Structure formats: structure tokens, C-alpha cells
């Protein structure tokens, strides 16, 4: 592959992120900051983008971005991994600001980020698109429980959280009394509706996706195997936080099941308008049929601890190749390909 003239200005990439240490220092709890990034994540991402030939500028969280935009700062592209702290549409705050200032960015847009954080509305859309997902109901207050007609067991979780927040062994519901107690606690603690859905008893998978629209494809399908000492039946906050000791990950080999899962995932990805890269969770029912559970359009990007890089590595795709594939998708989608310079070695220039 021939490199472009290195004398041309490099493509400038801003990094937007929520640094966990900043929020902890401001008095937020470990649980409240569970979705935010560690310093080594940002270091690894910046190093990799620089290695690929981009000029990187660390911006930070949404308020820091707002101040930079008002001051007149601009970038060719923003690599956005901000989860946001406040509001049920918090993942859409950075994309909305960037849209207002006409700055292109990596990953999904304002509408998709707002939609997919709300697990109930997400399931409305994928079901309307013909994608299988377990039956569900949205509980806004305890009076809504009278409308639950799904058979037990059920599963209950906050409607707009990630990283397993609000999920523990009690999330698997085996009685209506338990459902009332769990919903009451979640409504009180998280101050948002509760998603109640039919519990799928089969194997659980998370699928990495690369690309946008017709270019979207599954990167890998990784099975989540809970070990004996883990919280059983649920990919809980504890299981995720202590995954090195409680979870074993394995790639699903090629075959009919993987094809069925990945076809479902790509259909859902396209229906939701997700872009560039992310993850989708799938579980099998009692007959081995896969069902959509939820999607993460802003998947964790830590090179060793996040699911998307983990499955990439297990598939033989290096962290640099993964980031390059994400950037290739965004750069082409945003019409910036003619401005890009790639300084990486030939071994890292093939698409992941």
C-alpha cells in the first residue's frame, strides 16, 4: 500500500470521554461511574490513533467539549466514547453538540444513541423490524405490574443503564412477589422505568459488529460462560467488574448457530442505525433460538478488559487493527478519506 505525502496536514481527531477518576474525585460513587473510562484506556486509544497517523487532541467530557466548541476549536473528526452522567438521553449529548457545530464523529448519531440507551424503545424498533426479542413490558410505576401477563421466570433491569448496573441474582424473577420487590427497589434507586422481559434460559453471547448500513458485518461472537463462584444466570454488575475471576469467554465456532446469531445481530444493527462499531447481546431460549437482548453502540474500548477488543484479540485482530477498522468506517462515511494519512506499517494496514 502506498502512503500519502507525509508533508500534508494530518487528520485531526478529538477524543471525547468520561474519565472515571474525575467523577470519583468530584464525589460520585464507584457504581455511578462504572461505565466511565480509566486513564489507561484513553492512553491506549491516543497512542494507537497516533500510530495510525492521526493528530490527536484530548478533549474530555461534554462540558469540556462545549467550552472548546464555544472557544472556536474544531477537529476533522471526533472519536466519541462519552457515556454521560445525567438524563435518560445522556449518551446522545456529545453527538448532539457535535451535530450542532457540524463536526463529524465516530460511532452512532444522536438519534441512535438516545434510542438505544432506552432498552424498551430499542426493543420496539427491533421487533418492528422483524428481529426476534423476548416479550417485554415497561414498568413506570408499581401500578403497571397488573398488566404483566408473561409467564415466569422473568428478568428485570433498569431501562437505561449499562455495565450490569442494577443487575444481580434477584434480577431473575421467579414469583410475582419478587417482581414487585425488585421493581420497587429499582424504581427507587435508579429513578427510571424498569424493563421486565421473559427470561431466556439458554446460552448467552455478545457479538462485535464493524461497519455501517450495508457495510456492517459481525466481527466475532463470544460466549459468556459464568463460573461456579459467579452470580448464576445473570451477567451482573459483579460478574462484569470481576470478570477475570468469575467469567470465561470463548469464541463461538463457525456453524449454523453462529450464522443465525450474526444474521439477527446485523439485522438489528441496521434497523437501529448503528454506525462504525459496537456490541450486541444475544441469548438463546429454551429451544436454542437466539433473541436480541440489547445493544451497546458505544462499546468499551480498553484493549484488555473490554468485550469488543477481547473478542477481536481472540479472533486474531490486533488492537491497532480494530481501531483502524473503526476509523476506516468513520472516515469513509464522513467523506474524509482523501485527507487521511496512514503512517502505520503495512502489517497494520489491512482491514480487521
Secondary structure as UniProt FT lines:
FT   TURN            6..7
FT   STRAND          12..16
FT   HELIX           20..25
FT   TURN            26..27
FT   TURN            30..35
FT   HELIX           39..51
FT   TURN            52..53
FT   STRAND          55..60
FT   HELIX           62..70
FT   TURN            71..72
FT   STRAND          77..80
FT   TURN            88..89
FT   HELIX           90..92
FT   HELIX           93..100
FT   TURN            101..102
FT   STRAND          105..106
FT   HELIX           110..117
FT   HELIX           119..128
FT   TURN            129..130
FT   STRAND          136..139
FT   HELIX           142..147
FT   STRAND          154..158
FT   TURN            159..160
FT   TURN            163..166
FT   HELIX           169..171
FT   STRAND          172..173
FT   HELIX           176..190
FT   STRAND          194..198
FT   STRAND          204..210
FT   HELIX           213..215
FT   STRAND          217..226
FT   TURN            228..229
FT   TURN            232..233
FT   HELIX           237..241
FT   HELIX           243..246
FT   STRAND          247..251
FT   HELIX           256..272
FT   STRAND          277..284
FT   TURN            286..287
FT   STRAND          290..296
FT   TURN            297..298
FT   TURN            303..305
FT   HELIX           307..314
FT   TURN            315..316
FT   HELIX           319..333
FT   TURN            334..335
FT   HELIX           337..339
FT   HELIX           346..348
//
